[in-house]
Amino acid sequence: MKAMILAAGLGTRLRPLTDDRPKALVEVAGRTLLEITLTRLRSFGVCDVIVNVHHFADMVVDYLRANDNFGMRIEISREEILLDTGGGLKNAAWFFLEDADGRLCGKDEPFILHNVDVVSTIDLHRMAQFHTENRALATLAVQERETSRYLLFDEQHQLCGRRVGRDGKPELVRPSPQMRALAFSGIHVISPRLLAMMTEPGAFSIINSYLRLASQGEKILAFRADEYYWRDLGRPENVAQAAQDFKEKTLL
């Protein structure tokens, strides 16, 4: 199984921790966010990873080289301008369409897309199995928690819209008599056939692609991850709390 780590962002919310380094190299309990994410992916059998970079890009490249890529095959996707989540994946699409020898790969094996600045105990095996069994185009790990932006899903766990804030007006792409507002966790399982469907140009959020494709009847599904630990490390105080969680073995 392959994976992509989204690590190109400026990490502005993490300042001053990102004044002299990319967010991927911010440390939690003595380990960088990038190492934590790579180690977690490797524990689920992922050996081939691509990492997108922009801010302090060479620091990430040098760090991986110094650590022998943590025993994995790791490619770098450089972004001269930030491409956001959708544009970043689209720019790295070649990685998921080729095998390790650079030949076109005809397999439809799903891959993982993972934000570098989230940590969790979400079972990626279960999530990938759910994705495959339901023949989804994309599966999103979601939880019932407070957030500034919600995704809306129907009773069959299919994406049907989004909403900003608890009282915001829903933006619906599929009609549904009942919807549940859930918080996205920055972890996806994706079928490679999505790559050819991402027709948006330049920099764009992958959520925009998901909403457009859901409106066309494609299966963009929710994987309920309420039982698992999850934390966004976008702010210094969250990094400090995650370090405490590691110490207390809440997060292993």
C-alpha positions in Angstrom: 0.0 0.0 0.0 1.2 3.5 -0.8 0.6 6.8 1.0 1.0 10.5 0.6 1.9 12.8 3.5 0.7 16.4 3.1 3.5 18.5 4.6 3.9 21.5 2.3 1.9 24.1 4.4 3.6 27.1 6.0 2.5 26.1 9.5 1.6 29.7 10.3 -0.6 28.6 13.2 2.4 26.8 14.7 4.6 29.9 15.0 7.0 30.5 16.6 7.8 26.7 16.3 7.9 27.1 12.5 9.9 30.2 12.3 13.1 28.2 11.5 11.7 24.9 10.3 8.8 23.3 8.4 5.9 22.0 10.4 6.9 18.4 9.4 10.0 18.8 11.6 8.3 20.2 14.7 8.9 17.8 17.5 6.5 16.1 19.9 8.1 14.2 22.8 11.5 14.2 20.9 10.1 13.0 17.6 9.2 15.0 14.5 5.7 15.0 13.2 7.1 13.5 10.0 8.7 10.6 11.8 5.6 10.0 13.8 3.5 9.8 10.7 5.9 7.7 8.7 6.3 5.2 11.6 2.6 4.9 12.0 2.1 4.3 8.2 4.9 1.7 8.3 3.2 -0.1 11.1 0.3 -0.7 8.8 2.4 -2.1 6.1 3.0 1.1 4.0 6.4 1.0 2.4 6.1 3.6 -0.4 5.4 7.2 0.5 5.5 10.6 -1.2 5.8 13.8 0.8 4.9 17.2 -0.6 7.2 20.1 0.5 7.4 23.8 0.1 8.3 25.7 3.3 11.9 24.9 4.2 11.7 22.1 1.6 15.4 21.3 1.7 15.3 20.7 5.4 12.8 17.9 4.9 14.9 16.4 2.1 18.1 16.5 4.3 16.3 15.1 7.3 15.0 12.1 5.4 18.4 11.4 3.9 20.1 11.6 7.3 17.6 9.1 8.6 17.8 6.7 5.6 14.2 7.4 4.8 13.3 5.5 7.9 13.7 2.3 5.9 11.0 3.2 3.4 10.9 4.3 -0.2 10.2 8.0 0.0 9.7 10.4 -2.9 9.5 14.2 -2.7 6.9 16.3 -4.5 8.1 19.9 -4.5 5.6 22.7 -4.8 7.0 26.1 -6.0 3.7 27.5 -5.0 1.4 26.0 -2.5 -1.2 23.8 -4.2 -3.5 23.0 -1.3 -4.7 19.5 -0.6 -6.3 18.7 -3.9 -3.7 20.4 -6.1 -0.9 18.8 -4.0 -2.3 15.3 -4.6 -2.9 16.0 -8.3 0.7 17.1 -8.6 1.9 13.8 -7.1 -0.6 11.6 -9.1 2.3 10.0 -11.0 3.5 8.3 -7.8 0.2 6.3 -7.5 0.1 5.4 -11.2 3.6 3.9 -11.4 5.3 0.9 -9.7 8.6 1.1 -7.9 10.4 0.7 -11.3 8.6 3.7 -12.9 6.3 1.6 -15.1 2.6 2.3 -15.4 0.7 0.3 -12.8 -2.8 -1.0 -13.6 -3.7 -1.8 -10.1 -6.6 -0.1 -8.3 -5.1 -0.6 -4.9 -6.3 2.2 -2.6 -3.7 4.5 -1.0 -3.7 6.7 2.2 -3.6 10.5 2.2 -2.5 11.8 5.7 -1.9 15.3 7.0 1.5 15.6 8.7 0.0 17.7 11.5 -2.5 15.2 13.0 -1.8 12.3 15.3 -4.2 9.5 16.0 -4.7 5.9 16.8 -7.2 5.4 14.0 -7.0 1.8 12.7 -5.9 2.3 9.1 -6.4 -1.4 8.3 -10.1 -1.2 9.3 -10.5 2.0 7.4 -9.0 0.5 4.2 -11.1 -2.6 4.6 -14.3 -0.5 5.0 -13.2 1.5 1.9 -12.7 -1.7 -0.2 -15.8 -3.5 1.0 -18.0 -0.5 0.1 -16.3 0.1 -3.2 -15.8 3.8 -2.3 -14.0 6.4 -4.4 -12.7 8.0 -1.2 -13.2 7.3 2.5 -12.8 10.0 5.1 -12.1 9.5 8.8 -14.6 11.6 10.7 -15.6 12.1 14.3 -18.4 13.7 16.2 -16.7 16.7 17.8 -16.6 20.5 17.7 -15.0 22.1 14.6 -15.2 25.2 12.6 -16.1 23.3 9.4 -18.4 20.2 9.2 -18.9 17.7 6.5 -22.5 16.4 6.1 -23.3 12.7 5.5 -26.5 10.8 5.0 -27.7 7.6 6.7 -25.7 5.5 4.2 -22.5 7.4 5.3 -22.3 9.2 1.9 -21.1 12.8 1.6 -23.9 15.1 0.8 -22.6 18.6 1.7 -20.7 20.8 4.2 -21.4 23.5 6.7 -19.3 26.2 8.2 -19.9 26.4 12.0 -22.6 24.8 14.0 -25.3 27.3 12.9 -24.0 27.9 9.4 -26.2 27.4 6.3 -25.6 23.9 4.7 -24.1 23.7 1.3 -25.8 20.6 -0.1 -24.7 18.7 -3.2 -27.0 15.7 -2.7 -30.6 15.7 -1.2 -31.1 13.8 2.0 -33.9 13.8 4.5 -31.5 13.3 7.4 -27.9 14.4 7.7 -25.2 14.1 10.3 -22.6 16.9 10.7 -19.2 15.4 11.4 -15.6 16.7 11.7 -13.0 15.5 9.2 -9.8 14.2 10.7 -7.3 14.8 7.8 -6.9 11.1 6.9 -8.3 9.6 3.7 -8.3 6.3 1.9 -8.5 6.9 -1.8 -8.9 4.8 -4.9 -6.5 5.7 -7.7 -9.3 6.2 -10.2 -10.1 9.5 -8.3 -6.9 11.0 -9.8 -8.2 11.3 -13.3 -11.5 12.8 -12.0 -9.7 15.7 -10.3 -10.3 18.3 -13.0 -9.9 21.4 -10.9 -6.9 23.5 -11.9 -4.0 24.9 -9.9 -4.4 25.2 -6.1 -7.6 23.7 -4.7 -9.0 21.8 -1.7 -9.6 18.2 -2.3 -12.9 18.7 -0.4 -14.1 20.7 -3.4 -13.4 17.7 -5.6 -15.2 15.4 -3.2 -18.3 17.6 -3.1 -18.4 17.8 -6.9 -18.0 14.1 -7.4 -20.6 13.3 -4.6 -23.1 15.5 -6.6 -22.4 13.2 -9.6 -23.3 10.1 -7.6 -19.7 8.9 -6.7 -19.3 7.2 -3.3 -17.4 9.5 -0.9 -17.9 7.8 2.4 -17.5 8.5 6.1 -15.5 6.2 8.3 -16.6 6.8 11.9 -13.5 7.1 14.1 -15.1 8.3 17.3 -13.5 5.5 19.4 -10.0 6.5 18.5 -7.6 9.1 19.9 -7.1 12.1 17.5 -5.5 15.5 17.8 -4.8 18.3 15.4 -1.3 19.7 16.0 -1.9 23.0 14.2 -1.1 25.1 17.3 1.7 25.1 19.9 -0.6 24.3 22.8 -1.9 21.2 20.9 1.7 20.1 20.4 2.3 20.4 24.1 -0.8 18.5 24.9 0.2 15.7 22.5 3.6 15.5 24.2 1.8 15.0 27.5 -0.4 12.3 25.9 2.6 10.4 24.7 4.1 10.7 28.2 0.9 9.3 29.7 0.7 6.6 27.0 -2.7 7.9 25.9 -1.2 8.0 22.4 1.1 5.1 21.4 
